[in-house]
């Protein structure tokens, strides 16, 4: 298997570039024709003599701690791969990995890739319909599942004719149809050779939530593991340190925590912390984990950071001095959270945000080693051509809002290969040689990109195009506001007006006076036409399982009033 050149493109050629523009101009992808993703996140470090370095720090909700070195990770994944071969898993077969954040999903994905099969991350939060659709649509042959979701699986198993084997993480509900995960590992040989794959062979199938219709299955190829330049920029600030420890608290069912944090950490031979939290994010525990594991690189979605912001004086109660980068993404970051993060973690800490999606990530990054962070989603990843285009695929000049798109050249390791069993959806994802993100954004004269909204979330009021995330960002800076979601609602005079759905902090009560105060707060911070002319207070906002506010559900709530 071809090794990564440690002074090659994945480390920016020894960091010799003086400017970001110089780097981007000279950057070239290095994608082997034959490869296997498993090799690059595990085996290479054993071969290089770093097998005793820690790969995974694992902690469960009971406080039990386990570590895995790269050598132990290689052995566990070899054993599981051999077991999968024994039960008949073949190259290209889909294997569902339905596990919360813990060491086992990392082991499972790597083992599946070793034999040339395709891993499929799923969340343990699925009900019967959500699980059934994905299992049936993927024709999954094997499921590696947490015991907590087995009851759900058993209800639908008669409707899954392709499912032949279930491996269970946990001790509950083991029966003649199921095999205990660690028992399967322990009974299998510890050595094997990775299946050599083509760079564009299928590696992973990840289902998106979708804005309308059924979820789409995004297929990525083995070359996708080599998208490290973007991670090296935004996660590492173009610098790796011997003591780097990475963490993202989100569920490993999703692309962000799995493929934008955990596997990049392993790709660079560093340690990743896994902690399930029993399915709930505990902001106090987050600070404790940072202190205990001396984390250096912390990637927390904005919702998690907002929850952490509620903790009183964490900088006085926890030792947070190990942190050198705080990263966020998945939704608009704004200015309020970076300002809080700088105050909490220290002025020495680098704060970044980036942008990507399940179909292609990362696309836009911040990298303060090379350029100033300006509270936006940054600049294009080295090796990618990204621009703002109109509906005909023409590039728009700086300052104009359009759709963010990335060139999908042959061999591009970042862009999806296809939507599974959905050629029409795949076709619609592309315009000429652009992959469409569905995100509206603006590029300025300096090459910085700013997210405006999802393409279907833009509010057009009196001819003005208003991005709801900008209003939301201003609202959460008000001391009374915990969370806010903004949509456009019909208005006879203006066509649409912004409406805000607001969750208040403890100690604040909804009132007409508070509504007016919040409206004036936004009006003063943004512009006269951008404030929300309607306000509704809520106990909670509808969200995805990763914590993103679902504006489409807010539209349903609004429509239900009629």
LOTIBA-82788 format. One record per residue (C-alpha): residue in three letters; x, y, z. Coordinates in steps of 0.05 Angstrom, whole numbers, plus 5000, padded with zeros to 4 digits. Example, Ala and Ser with C-alpha at 12.3 -4.5 7.8 and 13.67 -1.06 7.14 Angstrom:
   code     xx     yy     zz
    ala   5246   4910   5156
    ser   5273   4979   5143
***
This chain:
   code     xx     yy     zz
    unk   5000   5000   5000
    unk   5028   5068   4980
    unk   5048   5109   5041
    unk   5034   5183   5053
    unk   5093   5228   5043
    unk   5100   5263   5111
    unk   5127   5324   5075
    unk   5075   5319   5020
    unk   5010   5355   5006
    unk   4975   5329   5068
    unk   5024   5369   5110
    unk   5028   5426   5061
    unk   5098   5407   5037
    unk   5132   5420   5102
    unk   5095   5486   5115
    unk   5142   5524   5069
    unk   5088   5569   5039
    unk   5089   5643   5058
    unk   5017   5658   5040
    unk   4951   5620   5032
    unk   4947   5643   4960
    unk   5017   5616   4946
    unk   4998   5549   4978
    unk   4934   5543   4938
    unk   4968   5560   4873
    unk   5020   5505   4881
    unk   4979   5452   4916
    unk   4971   5384   4881
    unk   4930   5324   4906
    unk   4967   5259   4916
    unk   4917   5203   4908
    unk   4943   5132   4896
    unk   4908   5092   4842
    unk   4906   5032   4890
    unk   4894   5042   4964
    unk   4851   5025   5025
    unk   4826   5077   5074
    unk   4839   5031   5134
    unk   4914   5032   5120
    unk   4919   5108   5127
    unk   4883   5113   5194
    unk   4917   5055   5229
    unk   4969   5010   5195
    unk   5017   5064   5171
    unk   5032   5085   5243
    unk   5047   5014   5265
    unk   5094   5006   5205
    unk   5128   5072   5221
    unk   5145   5051   5292
    unk   5090   5091   5327
    unk   5046   5032   5344
    unk   5049   5046   5418
    unk   5021   5117   5411
    unk   4951   5126   5437
    unk   4898   5125   5383
    unk   4834   5126   5425
    unk   4817   5148   5496
    unk   4749   5118   5512
    unk   4705   5135   5572
    unk   4635   5109   5586
    unk   4580   5140   5628
    unk   4600   5099   5689
    unk   4669   5131   5686
    unk   4706   5068   5661
    unk   4765   5088   5619
    unk   4800   5048   5564
    unk   4856   5066   5517
    unk   4875   5036   5450
    unk   4944   5044   5419
    unk   4951   5043   5344
    unk   4977   4972   5350
    unk   4917   4950   5391
    unk   4871   4986   5342
    unk   4904   4948   5284
    unk   4895   4881   5320
    unk   4822   4893   5339
    unk   4804   4915   5268
    unk   4842   4857   5238
    unk   4804   4808   5282
    unk   4737   4839   5266
    unk   4753   4840   5192
    unk   4770   4766   5195
    unk   4704   4751   5230
    unk   4666   4790   5177
    unk   4701   4749   5122
    unk   4683   4685   5159
    unk   4608   4701   5160
    unk   4609   4716   5085
    unk   4616   4792   5079
    unk   4644   4807   5011
    unk   4674   4867   4976
    unk   4621   4920   4965
    unk   4571   4892   5016
    unk   4540   4943   5063
    unk   4551   4937   5138
    unk   4508   4981   5183
    unk   4545   5011   5243
    unk   4491   5034   5292
    unk   4530   5056   5353
    unk   4536   5117   5397
    unk   4602   5154   5406
    unk   4651   5103   5433
    unk   4712   5064   5410
    unk   4672   5008   5377
    unk   4646   5048   5317
    unk   4716   5069   5298
    unk   4739   4996   5303
    unk   4678   4974   5262
    unk   4687   5023   5205
    unk   4761   5008   5197
    unk   4748   4933   5198
    unk   4694   4939   5145
    unk   4740   4979   5099
    unk   4796   4928   5108
    unk   4757   4876   5070
    unk   4731   4924   5017
    unk   4660   4926   5045
    unk   4621   4991   5055
    unk   4606   5018   5124
    unk   4541   5055   5139
    unk   4537   5098   5202
    unk   4469   5101   5235
    unk   4443   5133   5299
    unk   4417   5094   5358
    unk   4361   5146   5363
    unk   4323   5118   5303
    unk   4253   5092   5311
    unk   4227   5035   5270
    unk   4212   5073   5206
    unk   4277   5112   5204
    unk   4318   5049   5216
    unk   4278   5006   5168
    unk   4284   5054   5110
    unk   4359   5057   5114
    unk   4370   4984   5126
    unk   4324   4964   5068
    unk   4349   5018   5020
    unk   4421   4999   5032
    unk   4409   4923   5029
    unk   4453   4918   5090
    unk   4479   4847   5101
    unk   4507   4856   5171
    unk   4489   4904   5227
    unk   4536   4923   5284
    unk   4489   4952   5336
    unk   4484   4977   5407
    unk   4441   4934   5451
    unk   4396   4994   5465
    unk   4368   4993   5394
    unk   4360   4918   5387
    unk   4287   4921   5408
    unk   4274   4969   5350
    unk   4312   4924   5302
    unk   4274   4862   5324
    unk   4208   4895   5307
    unk   4229   4906   5235
    unk   4276   4847   5224
    unk   4224   4805   5186
    unk   4221   4862   5135
    unk   4297   4861   5124
    unk   4310   4800   5080
    unk   4382   4820   5065
    unk   4402   4824   5138
    unk   4439   4760   5155
    unk   4480   4776   5218
    unk   4477   4823   5277
    unk   4536   4838   5322
    unk   4517   4869   5389
    unk   4557   4919   5430
    unk   4534   4909   5501
    unk   4510   4849   5541
    unk   4434   4855   5535
    unk   4388   4818   5487
    unk   4441   4769   5462
    unk   4406   4709   5430
    unk   4416   4656   5376
    unk   4406   4708   5322
    unk   4458   4757   5350
    unk   4532   4753   5364
    unk   4568   4793   5418
    unk   4616   4843   5385
    unk   4677   4831   5429
    unk   4666   4755   5428
    unk   4670   4757   5352
    unk   4735   4796   5357
    unk   4767   4752   5409
    unk   4754   4687   5371
    unk   4784   4713   5305
    unk   4857   4715   5280
    unk   4897   4778   5294
    unk   4931   4785   5226
    unk   4907   4799   5156
    unk   4924   4840   5095
    unk   4881   4899   5075
    unk   4842   4888   5011
    unk   4874   4932   4958
    unk   4820   4977   4929
    unk   4815   5026   4872
    unk   4816   5098   4897
    unk   4744   5107   4873
    unk   4715   5043   4902
    unk   4658   5053   4951
    unk   4680   5062   5023
    unk   4621   5091   5062
    unk   4546   5103   5054
    unk   4518   5160   5096
    unk   4446   5181   5096
    unk   4428   5255   5097
    unk   4367   5281   5132
    unk   4342   5312   5068
    unk   4300   5375   5063
    unk   4243   5341   5025
    unk   4227   5269   5008
    unk   4265   5207   5031
    unk   4335   5212   5059
    unk   4390   5206   5007
    unk   4447   5157   5014
    unk   4513   5192   5001
    unk   4568   5147   4974
    unk   4641   5166   4986
    unk   4701   5130   4957
    unk   4765   5106   4991
    unk   4802   5168   4966
    unk   4756   5209   5012
    unk   4801   5191   5071
    unk   4855   5233   5038
    unk   4817   5299   5044
    unk   4865   5317   5100
    unk   4888   5385   5074
    unk   4822   5417   5095
    unk   4827   5385   5164
    unk   4900   5403   5171
    unk   4878   5476   5159
    unk   4816   5484   5201
    unk   4827   5431   5256
    unk   4902   5438   5265
    unk   4916   5509   5241
    unk   4967   5478   5194
    unk   5008   5452   5253
    unk   5011   5384   5288
    unk   5038   5377   5358
    unk   5060   5314   5394
    unk   5009   5324   5449
    unk   4948   5337   5405
    unk   4884   5305   5429
    unk   4819   5314   5389
    unk   4746   5312   5410
    unk   4677   5325   5381
    unk   4619   5307   5427
    unk   4568   5292   5372
    unk   4541   5224   5353
    unk   4584   5183   5307
    unk   4524   5171   5262
    unk   4539   5236   5227
    unk   4593   5257   5178
    unk   4619   5316   5219
    unk   4643   5282   5283
    unk   4664   5219   5247
    unk   4696   5243   5183
    unk   4714   5315   5202
    unk   4744   5298   5270
    unk   4755   5226   5290
    unk   4784   5198   5226
    unk   4825   5261   5212
    unk   4856   5253   5281
    unk   4874   5181   5265
    unk   4897   5200   5195
    unk   4948   5246   5228
    unk   4968   5194   5280
    unk   4938   5231   5339
    unk   4892   5212   5396
    unk   4816   5220   5395
    unk   4771   5220   5456
    unk   4706   5181   5453
    unk   4651   5191   5504
    unk   4578   5173   5493
    unk   4546   5213   5549
    unk   4485   5168   5548
    unk   4459   5203   5486
    unk   4456   5272   5519
    unk   4506   5329   5517
    unk   4527   5351   5587
    unk   4563   5418   5584
    unk   4593   5409   5653
    unk   4620   5341   5633
    unk   4648   5372   5570
    unk   4692   5418   5610
    unk   4713   5361   5655
    unk   4733   5318   5595
    unk   4774   5374   5567
    unk   4811   5380   5633
    unk   4820   5305   5644
    unk   4846   5288   5575
    unk   4884   5353   5565
    unk   4848   5363   5499
    unk   4881   5409   5450
    unk   4832   5409   5392
    unk   4758   5415   5410
    unk   4706   5414   5355
    unk   4637   5429   5384
    unk   4574   5446   5343
    unk   4545   5515   5358
    unk   4487   5485   5398
    unk   4537   5451   5444
    unk   4577   5515   5452
    unk   4513   5552   5470
    unk   4500   5500   5524
    unk   4571   5506   5549
    unk   4562   5581   5551
    unk   4509   5572   5604
    unk   4559   5541   5653
    unk   4581   5593   5703
    unk   4655   5612   5706
    unk   4683   5548   5675
    unk   4751   5581   5666
    unk   4756   5586   5742
    unk   4731   5516   5757
    unk   4768   5475   5705
    unk   4838   5474   5677
    unk   4827   5490   5604
    unk   4898   5511   5588
    unk   4912   5451   5542
    unk   4863   5476   5489
    unk   4896   5508   5429
    unk   4839   5507   5379
    unk   4764   5512   5385
    unk   4726   5495   5321
    unk   4654   5495   5302
    unk   4610   5484   5241
    unk   4545   5452   5216
    unk   4507   5518   5224
    unk   4522   5592   5227
    unk   4573   5607   5282
    unk   4566   5683   5284
    unk   4606   5728   5331
    unk   4575   5714   5399
    unk   4603   5644   5407
    unk   4674   5660   5384
    unk   4676   5719   5432
    unk   4653   5674   5489
    unk   4703   5620   5470
    unk   4761   5669   5470
    unk   4741   5693   5539
    unk   4731   5623   5566
    unk   4791   5585   5537
    unk   4840   5643   5534
    unk   4865   5694   5485
    unk   4919   5646   5461
    unk   4867   5598   5433
    unk   4855   5597   5358
    unk   4781   5598   5340
    unk   4758   5571   5273
    unk   4696   5554   5235
    unk   4689   5517   5170
    unk   4637   5494   5121
    unk   4620   5428   5089
    unk   4563   5379   5081
    unk   4554   5304   5079
    unk   4564   5306   5004
    unk   4631   5344   5008
    unk   4670   5365   5069
    unk   4708   5406   5086
    unk   4700   5458   5031
    unk   4714   5525   5064
    unk   4761   5533   5123
    unk   4795   5583   5168
    unk   4869   5577   5181
    unk   4898   5633   5223
    unk   4969   5609   5209
    unk   4958   5638   5140
    unk   4901   5688   5144
    unk   4858   5728   5192
    unk   4794   5699   5219
    unk   4737   5746   5202
    unk   4678   5710   5234
    unk   4658   5675   5170
    unk   4667   5607   5138
    unk   4735   5626   5109
    unk   4768   5608   5044
    unk   4769   5547   4998
    unk   4808   5485   5018
    unk   4874   5476   4981
    unk   4862   5434   4919
    unk   4789   5455   4911
    unk   4758   5506   4864
    unk   4698   5538   4899
    unk   4656   5597   4877
    unk   4589   5631   4880
    unk   4546   5616   4818
    unk   4478   5634   4790
    unk   4424   5586   4767
    unk   4458   5578   4699
    unk   4525   5560   4730
    unk   4558   5627   4716
    unk   4606   5655   4768
    unk   4581   5716   4805
    unk   4625   5775   4822
    unk   4644   5790   4895
    unk   4588   5818   4937
    unk   4531   5781   4902
    unk   4491   5726   4935
    unk   4488   5660   4898
    unk   4496   5586   4908
    unk   4560   5559   4936
    unk   4589   5506   4889
    unk   4652   5464   4882
    unk   4684   5439   4818
    unk   4677   5364   4813
    unk   4740   5345   4774
    unk   4759   5273   4760
    unk   4790   5241   4821
    unk   4765   5295   4869
    unk   4772   5260   4937
    unk   4724   5308   4972
    unk   4661   5307   4930
    unk   4611   5249   4935
    unk   4613   5193   4884
    unk   4538   5187   4878
    unk   4472   5182   4914
    unk   4458   5108   4927
    unk   4405   5081   4880
    unk   4386   5152   4860
    unk   4414   5171   4792
    unk   4364   5228   4785
    unk   4384   5257   4852
    unk   4457   5251   4832
    unk   4444   5286   4767
    unk   4407   5343   4802
    unk   4465   5352   4851
    unk   4509   5376   4793
    unk   4505   5434   4745
    unk   4555   5427   4688
    unk   4619   5410   4727
    unk   4596   5444   4791
    unk   4572   5405   4852
    unk   4515   5447   4882
    unk   4514   5454   4958
    unk   4444   5484   4964
    unk   4475   5538   5008
    unk   4471   5612   4991
    unk   4534   5651   5006
    unk   4574   5713   4988
    unk   4647   5720   4970
    unk   4683   5785   4983
    unk   4741   5818   4946
    unk   4792   5784   4992
    unk   4765   5714   4977
    unk   4728   5704   5043
    unk   4661   5669   5040
    unk   4602   5684   5085
    unk   4543   5637   5093
    unk   4475   5670   5081
    unk   4426   5612   5088
    unk   4402   5548   5058
    unk   4376   5561   4988
    unk   4305   5550   5010
    unk   4311   5592   5074
    unk   4325   5660   5045
    unk   4275   5714   5064
    unk   4256   5765   5011
    unk   4223   5824   5044
    unk   4207   5888   5005
    unk   4258   5865   4954
    unk   4312   5855   5006
    unk   4344   5787   5012
    unk   4351   5772   5086
    unk   4391   5714   5115
    unk   4358   5686   5177
    unk   4423   5664   5210
    unk   4446   5737   5215
    unk   4384   5755   5256
    unk   4392   5692   5298
    unk   4464   5710   5313
    unk   4445   5779   5338
    unk   4387   5752   5379
    unk   4429   5703   5419
    unk   4475   5760   5440
    unk   4417   5788   5479
    unk   4421   5766   5552
    unk   4348   5742   5551
    unk   4356   5695   5491
    unk   4381   5623   5496
    unk   4363   5600   5426
    unk   4330   5630   5364
    unk   4304   5606   5297
    unk   4281   5653   5242
    unk   4238   5641   5181
    unk   4200   5683   5131
    unk   4125   5687   5137
    unk   4076   5717   5087
    unk   4060   5791   5091
    unk   4010   5827   5048
    unk   4052   5890   5040
    unk   4124   5864   5040
    unk   4115   5795   5011
    unk   4151   5764   5069
    unk   4174   5787   5137
    unk   4222   5753   5185
    unk   4192   5718   5245
    unk   4233   5695   5304
    unk   4218   5635   5348
    unk   4255   5647   5414
    unk   4273   5605   5474
    unk   4287   5649   5535
    unk   4339   5638   5587
    unk   4319   5621   5658
    unk   4298   5683   5696
    unk   4266   5718   5637
    unk   4191   5719   5624
    unk   4157   5730   5557
    unk   4121   5797   5550
    unk   4103   5849   5498
    unk   4156   5894   5526
    unk   4209   5840   5517
    unk   4186   5829   5445
    unk   4195   5903   5430
    unk   4263   5903   5465
    unk   4287   5844   5423
    unk   4262   5876   5359
    unk   4298   5940   5375
    unk   4360   5901   5394
    unk   4362   5869   5324
    unk   4342   5934   5290
    unk   4399   5970   5324
    unk   4451   5917   5309
    unk   4433   5902   5237
    unk   4388   5947   5195
    unk   4318   5976   5196
    unk   4292   5925   5146
    unk   4325   5864   5178
    unk   4293   5859   5245
    unk   4239   5807   5259
    unk   4171   5839   5255
    unk   4139   5779   5289
    unk   4162   5741   5351
    unk   4137   5677   5383
    unk   4165   5650   5448
    unk   4176   5575   5453
    unk   4194   5525   5507
    unk   4241   5490   5458
    unk   4257   5492   5384
    unk   4253   5432   5336
    unk   4322   5405   5320
    unk   4357   5350   5284
    unk   4392   5297   5326
    unk   4456   5336   5316
    unk   4425   5398   5346
    unk   4412   5439   5283
    unk   4349   5481   5286
    unk   4298   5455   5236
    unk   4269   5516   5201
    unk   4223   5472   5160
    unk   4190   5449   5225
    unk   4182   5521   5246
    unk   4146   5533   5180
    unk   4099   5476   5197
    unk   4085   5506   5265
    unk   4070   5572   5232
    unk   4026   5541   5179
    unk   3987   5503   5232
    unk   3960   5568   5260
    unk   3917   5578   5199
***
